Structure formats: structure tokens, C-alpha cells
Amino acid sequence: MLGMCRGRRKFLAASLALFFIPALTWLYLSVGSFQVKPLPLSPLEAQSSTTVGGAVDRHALELRVRAVEEENRALRRELSRPPRSPSARLQNAGHRGNQSRTHSEEGTGENEGQKAGTAGNNSDCVQQPVVDKCETIHVAIVCAGYNASRDVVTLVKSVLFHRRNPLHFHFITDSIAQQILSSLFHTWMVPAVSVDFYDADELKSEVSWIPNKHYSGIYGLMKLVLTKTLPSDLQRVIVLDTDITFATDIAELWAVFHKFKGQQVLGLVENQSDWYLGNLWKNHRPWPALGRGFNTGVILLLLDRLRKLRWEQMWRLTAERELMSMLSTSLADQDIFNAVIKQNPFLVHQLPCFWNVQLSDHTRSEKCYKDVSDLKVIHWNSPKKLRVKNKHVEFFRNLYLTFLEYDGNLLRRELFGCPSETDHNSENLQKTLSELDEDDPCYEFRRERFTVHRTHLYFLHYEHEPSPDNTDVTLVAQLSMDRYFWLQMLEAICKHWEGPISLALYLSDAEAQQFLRYAQGSEVLMSRGNVGYHIVYKEGQFYPVNLLRNVAMRHVNTPYMFLSDIDFLPMYGLYEYLRKSVVQLDMANAKKALVVPAFETLRYRLSYPKSKAELLSQLDMGTLFTFRYHVWTKGHAPTNFAKWRTATTPYRVQWESDFEPYVMVRRDSPEYDRRFVGFGWNKVAHIMELDAQEYEFVVLPNAYMIHMPHAPSFDITKFRSNKQYRVCLKTLKEEFQQNMSRRYGFAALKYMTAENNS
């Protein structure tokens, strides 16, 4: 115990040295032998020397101060070395947070870091962490629409990356964001993370009476009603904008709640622009604010105290009074928060500005830190986002891009030592996986069937209202980013198919950002609002082709879907032709699968046939071929291409072994079987299932699609070169057929018989 206390005394001495060396140095340089005015050595002071001698003295002083600062940094590095025990790590983290605060709290009202550093040391040599390691941290975020739902993921990643505590996210969302984020978190399966959603539509009436010029619209006002929205037993919450990036553990910010005094209920950082000073342009008239005002990108809310203070009535009365002269808000909730604080300064606890470094072109963000290592939270609160002007913008941008492209699967780490709520989905999954035989040579194939892939629905804006005549059709396809060929094919498909598309993309986090940049730079893709892009994030060693198809199918919002592949170009006008066929063949009242005959070309440049007659001509000349006629005839032979050449009306064909046509079916048709991954039998099994459910296969006489040439996929190469791959595929096929016989009885025996005879 004595040795521990001695160690703590050394640590305390080092900490006190770190706190007081800069102060003593500054005092010495300011009033010592140099008889000059205080010089602009701190980023928070802006003075200039007008004499040459003053410039020389200033340079000498700057060199001396830099030397002292370098000693301080070396001392901080020494103190921040990882301790041996987890408890010591938490205590050391607290010290590091306090030390960094001493560098950037000038002008923030109180030097909280220094107070915390001294008040926390006592004679018993034991310092408890302010935040218990298992204490749940609550975070509230207002998020609406497709873009905000995509942007908030980077914020969440940065929080998860640093966190050591359980988290509970409270999302106030519209229906779009709720669908996207609920699916994302459900498939992300991050331990010790809870998520609740609150319907923003139910809150609109609370704030819709406030005219708002800010681009966030009505959602930018919803932080005002969090006391009413969030659970009544929730006492405190951190409120964040979606354009925030954390550079530290959010528990450090949560710990600041313990520093609130008296009637302080709001923790805010001073606004770093001159907006509320009213000097940005002639006749600029901002809402009233205390000094520079406060930015609401990061807020600490003491909900229980706010409710006791009748916060709802307080902000409403203030807003009504100010709107009589201001007519509307310019910065949404921020204007009203500041007007309330102007009248009631005692409500606010001013946070050090590194908790909300605001990156706009005309802010004082550079005055928040002397070293970028001091940063805690970066706020991209400019419409220009990553293109703002700041001398450290490259560092900030790289930090942001790191989390943007960070593999979210790596954030599924457990918080050891903290009890968490039982996740039945996770438990059932673990139970299922534990029952698999790891010595089975096909173990990896079987495991893939149960892998939960993190999924981000509607990665880009989607807007399509199905036609009222109930004939609308969505093209369904999937792709990966192993070759840009697929993106070029997607652009070509968009030119051939004017209807809605549901597309599942198998990408890593970094590839998802590459795709986003490609899509946003493509005039073809950006002109199409009716393409739903659903990102399924990479995990495992197989391409989960049937999972991708199922994801795309589940998010079709039309009555019918055309099940295609990304390497096929549909004929011009196929969308309208299929819609007419819906009526002609009474698809609404019959279980039918409409077959679109498939052809292929070996030429990379093809004059795409604009009619059936032109296609038949190219077929006769050898420019086109029936699909896979030379390597897999059985796959499309039942289509009966000879009959199709002269057919003028739809005709029925019978299922045969290995039949795998491209079909249009109703939205309620069965999904693909997930056991088939990579290459082989993925479509065959689906067509077999349709036949087992007594779907009728009807070939359309005036429809066609053409397969475009490309290099072999990684999966087909593996199938051809790996004997074990082929053995496992055969095993899975036999198991699927056995399952079919159990599910569909005697009628399904024909599938096993057909296979044995083939």
C-alpha cells in the first residue's frame, strides 16, 4: 500500500508540474526581464508587434515557449503510457483528459480541468473514475432522410471505436431513417448497444408553428422537445448532430455532467463564429444570445432538472416573444436555445471548446487547441463539410475518412465485465453455429448460411410511387465492386430499363464510399431516383449471392419483380412490355413465372437489337447465341428457343432438371435458398422451389435479354479449380433436394429422380 501511495505521489507531482510549468513560464516571460507587452503566443490572443526589435524578441520568446511546450508533450506522453491494470487505465484516461483541458480552456469561464485535477487528489491515494465502467451512456440524435441516415453512421462508428461503456442510442427519426437505421443496427449486432426510435412525425405539431429558414427544416427544431419525447425516467442525455466525429471516448463527455452546479441544466460550447455578434454583413440581425452565443451541435441535457424547471413552457414563451420581431429562426433550435440562455444565464454550463470544434470557414475553431491531439469532438457544421478552410483541415478530413471507411464489423467487440441485456437473436445464432461440426470439410459453406451481414438499406435517395393500376414491376439484381465493369453495366441497365430497380451491393466500408463517389459523379445514376441501393457489407470468404437477391427482393415496393442479374441488358421497352403482360396473363390471380429468354454475345461492342427481328438476324449471323448454349445447355433448354423464334403469343413450358431462366413473378414469391453461395445452383434451386409451389412457367414471345461478356468471376474460378468446392456444392444440392421432399411430399420426388437421370 505504501509503495502504491508513493507511486501516486509521483504521478501527482508530475501532473502538478504539467499544470503549472506553462503558467510559470508564461508569467516569467510576460513580466520578467523582458519589458514588453504580452505577446500573441497563445492561440486565444491576437496582438501584433510593430517594431523590428519586438519581432526579434517575439521570435526568441516563441522558441523558448515551444521548448517548454515540447517538454510538456514529452511529459504527457510519459504519463499516458498504458498502465498495467484496467482500473489504472481508466484513472490515467481521466488524468489525460484533465491535462489536455488546461491547454484550451482560456476564455471558457472556468478551468474545469485544473479544478478536477486538484480536487480529485486526496490523502487515501485512491481515485475512483467519474464514470463507472458499466454505466450506460445515453445519446440522442435527430436523424431524418436518406442522406442523414448515411452520415450518422460515421458518427456512430467514431463513438463505438473509442467507447468502453454500454451505449443507448435514442433516434428521433422519420419513417425513412427508422427503416434504414433499425435494419442497420439489427444486422450490426454490436454488443452492449441499445437503440430506441421515436416517431418524428408525432412531434411535428410541437414545433411546426415556428418558421425556420435553416436547411434542416422542421427536424432542426426537434431538440427542443426532447424532455417530452425521451422516457420520463431518463435523467441525462448527450445530444449530437449527425455531422459530429468523436476523437475520444464519449465517457469523458458524459463525466462532465458531474461538474454541473446549481441550476445548470445545459452543457454547451461557445459558438465559434461571429454569427450572434451581428457583424457578418450589413444589417445582419441575429437572435439574442449571451456574448458569442452557444452552438447546439453538442448538448448535455439534465432532463430531470429541465422538467422541474418547466422547460417546455420556458422555451415556448421565449420563442413566441422573439418571433414577434424576428419572424423566423435562421439557425433552427440554436436560436431558441440562445434566446432562453440570454434570459437565464444560470442554466448553462459552458463546456471547453474542444468538445465541439466547429469547422466552418469563418470560425475561431483554430483557437480551441494548441495541438490537434487535444481535440475531442469535431463538428462539420458547414454546408461545405470537408471543404472548409482550416489550416488543419487535412488532419480533420483524414480522421473523418478513417471512420467513414472503417470496417464496422471490427466494432462488434464485447465489453468484458459488464452485464448486458440478453439478445435472443444473438443467442440463437451462437447456438446454431455451435451445433455445426467444425471438422466438416463443408463447414465454411454451412456457416455462411447463418452469417448475419451488416446491411444498410437505401444508401442513396430513393423515390418511386408504384403505378395505381397494380402492374408495376421492379428489376432485381445484385453486384460487387470487384470490377468497375459492373458499375458501367448498371449505367447501361438504367438506359434500357426505365422502371424501378432494387439493387443489393456486396461491398466493404471503403468500397461503399467508392461506389458513393462513382454514383454521385454519374449523370445517368443521379438522374434516376427510382433505384434502391442496398449495401450488404462484406464478411466471410464467399459471395452470398442468394442473400443479396433476398435483400433486394424484400425491398421491392411494386406488385411484381423481374429477377435479373447485373451482367444482362434487358431489351429496350421491356419494362412496359412486362406491365402489359401482367394484365394479358392475369398475373394477379394466377401463380405464374414469366420467362424472359436469355441470349449472349462474345463481343464487348454490340449494336443492341431494337426488335425481335433484328435479334433473330444477329442470331443467324453468329453475333448472338442462346445463353450458355456451349457450356450449360440444360440451364435454358426448356425455354424452347426454336419455338420462340416464330411464337407470337405466350406459351407454357415444363420444368426440367437444372432449369434456371430469368423470370418475372409476384412480389410474394419464395426467396432464394441461402445455403448456395458463390457459383452454382443458386438460381436452379429457386426455380425448383417455384415449380414445387406450382408456378406456371410462361415464355414471353417478344421479350429478350442479352448477357454481356466479362472476365470470369472469382467464384466460378474457385469452382473450376477447387475439387472440394464442387464436392460441397453437390452435398448441399442433395440436402436441398431432401428438404424439398420433406416440405412438398411425394410431388417433390421428381426432383431427385430427374437429377439421378441427368
Secondary structure, DSSP 8 states (H G I E B T S, - for coil): -HHHHHHHHHHHHHHHHHHHHHHHHHHHHHHSS--S---S-STT------SHHHHHHHHHHHHHHHHHHHHHHHHHHHHTS--SSHHHHHHHHHHHHHHHHTTS-TTSSS-HHHHHHHHT--TT-----SS-TT--EEEEEEE-HHHHHHHHHHHHHHHHHH--S-EEEEEEE-HHHHHHHHHHHHHH--TTEEEEEEEGGGTHHHHTTS-B-STTGGGGGGGGGHHHHS-TT--EEEEE-TTEEESS-HHHHHGGGGG--TT--EEEEE--BSGGGT-SSTT------STT-EEEEEEEEEHHHHHHTTHHHHHHHHHHHHHHHH-SBSSTHHHHHHHHHHH-GGGEEEE-GGGSEE--TTB-GGGG-SSGGG--EEE--STTGGG---TTHHHHHHHHHHHHSS-GGGG----TT------HHHHHHHHHHHTS-TTSTTHHHHHHTT----EES-SS-------TTS--EEEEEEEESS-THHHHHHHHHHHH--S-EEEEEEE-HHHHHHHHHHHHT-HHHHT-SSEEEEEEE--SSS--HHHHHHHHHHT--SSEEEE--TTEEE-TTHHHHHHHHHHHTTGGGS-EEEEE-EEE-S-SS----SSHHHHHHHHHHTS-EETTTTT-GGGTGGG-HHHHHH--S-EEE---TT---EEEEETTS----TT--SSSSHHHHHHHHHHHTT-EEEE-TT--EEE------HHHHHHHH-HHHHHHHHHHHHHHHHHHHHHHGGGGHHHHHHHHH-
